[in-house]
Amino acid sequence: MTQDELLEAFQRAKREAEKELNLTGKGLTELPSEIRQLSQLRELYLSANQLTKLPPEIGQLTQLRELHLDYNQLTKLPPEIGQLTQLQWLHLEHNQLTELPPEIGQLTQLRELHLDFNQLTKLPPEIRQLTRLQRLVLEHNQLTELPPEIGQLSQVPFHILDLIISIICFFVIKIN
């Protein structure tokens, strides 16, 4: 998808007040700042592209409930991600993230956070603020420990946390 085609898709979505925009597998390498015009969106699918970063304007999509960024090449998230306070599902699996910004803790409506198959080495302590989180997927990262604050995620079933801790312990033992 060319830049012009992308801008046309943005204009059409805005004009028709669409609540969902699916740009999966369109070969996108970047998102233009015009994405800010899509403030009415509730679901945005950007999976299977070649995005390496997100523009700060992503934070202006304050009505988003679902954001799918899996299977890209993201190395970090902008702090403005914390402005998406209505977000309930965030898919970031299969990227190259090495860390999460502290602003991730502002996503207090988040129910599912998929971070598997990244390069995360640690989680920010602000993860404790995600009190509605019901699913946290962390497999296949570079984590060697979890922050103590993760114990404050009372909605995440213990068996999921046990599985995550087991995986981490396995890799720590394997490395040592």
N, C-alpha and C positions, 0 to 999 in steps of 0.2 A: 504494500500500500504506500503510495507516494504521500508526501507531506500535504499536497493539495487535496488529495482524496481524504486524508485524515481530517483536515480542517473542514471539508464539506460534510463529513460524517458528524463532526461536532456541531456544525450549524444546523444540520437536519435534526439531530437529537434535541438541541435547544428549541428549535422552532416547533417541533412536535411534542415538546414537553415529555420526552421519553424518560422512563424511570430506570431503564436498563440499557446498557450499551455493551455489546460483545465485540471486542477487537482481538479475539483469540487467534493466534497463528497468522498474523498479518505482516510479519517481518519487521515490526517496529523496532527502531534502534533508540528512539527518544520520543518523549511526549512534549509537544509545544506548550508554552505558557497559556495558550488559549483554552486549555483544559478547564481553567477556572470558570468558564462560561457554563459548565455543566453542573451547576450547583443543585439542580433538581434530581440528579441521579441517585438511585438507591442501590443499584448493583452495577459494578464495573468489572468487566472481564478483560484482562490484559495478559492472560496466560500464553505460554509458548511463543514469545517474541524474543528479541535480543536486547531488551532494556538493560542498561547498566546503571542508570540512576533515574530518580523521579524528580520532576521540577517541584520547587517549593509550593507552587500553585495547587498541588494536589490537596493541600490542607484546606482549600476553599470548597471542597466537595463535602460540605458538612452534613448532608442528608444521607451519605453512603451508609448502607447496612452491611454490604458485602463487597470485598475487594479481593480480586484474584490476580495475583502477581506471580504465580508459580511458573516454573520452567522459563526463567529469564536469566540474566547475568548480573543481577543487582549485587553490589558489594556493600552498600549501606543505604539506610533510609534517611530522608531529611527529617529534621526535628518537627517540621510542620505536620508530620503524620499524626502527631498528638492532637491536632485540631479536629480529627475525624471522630468526634466523641459519640456518634450514634453507631459506629461500626460494631457489628456483632460477629462477623466471620472475616478473618484475615488469613489468606493463603499466600505464604512466602516460601513454600518448599521448593527444592531444586533451584536454588540460586547460589550466590557466592558470598552471602552475608558473613561478616566476621564479628559483628557486634550489633546490638540494638540500641537506639538512642534512649536516654532516660524518659523522653516524652511518651514512650510506649505505655507508660503507666497511666497516662491520661485517657486511655481507651477503656473507660470503666464499664462500658456496655458489652465488651468483648466476651463472647461465649466460646469461640474456637480460635486457636492460634496454631497454625501449622508452620513449623520451622525446620522440618526434617530435611536432610540432604543439603546442608549449608556448611559453612566453615566457622560456626560460632565457637568461641573459646570460653565465653562467660555470658551470663545473663545479668541485666542490671537489677539492682535491689528494688527498683520501682515496679518490678513484676508483681510485687505483693499487692499493688493497688488494683489489680485485675480480679476483683472479688467475685465477678459473675462468670469467670472462666470455668468452663466445663470440660474442655478438651485442650490439652497442651501436648503437641507432638514435637519431640526433640531428637529423634533417632538420627544417626549418621551425621554427627557434628564433631567438633573437636573439644567438646566439654570435658573437663576433668573434675569439676565439682559444680554443685548447684548452690546458689545463694541460700542462706538460712531462711530468707523471706519466702521462699517457695512453699514452705510449710504453712503459710497463711492463706494459701489458695484452697479454701475449704470446699469449693464446689467441684474441684477436680477429683474424680474418684481415686482412692488410695491405690487401687491396683494399677492405674496408669502411672502414678508417681513411682510405685515400686518397680514397674517395668523400666521406666526411664533411669532410675537409680541403678538398677541391675546392669543395664547397658553401659552406663558410665563406669561403674565399678569394673566391668569386664575389660573395657578398654584401658583403664588405669592399670589394672593388674597385668594386662598384656604388654603395655609399654614398659612397665617396671620389670 
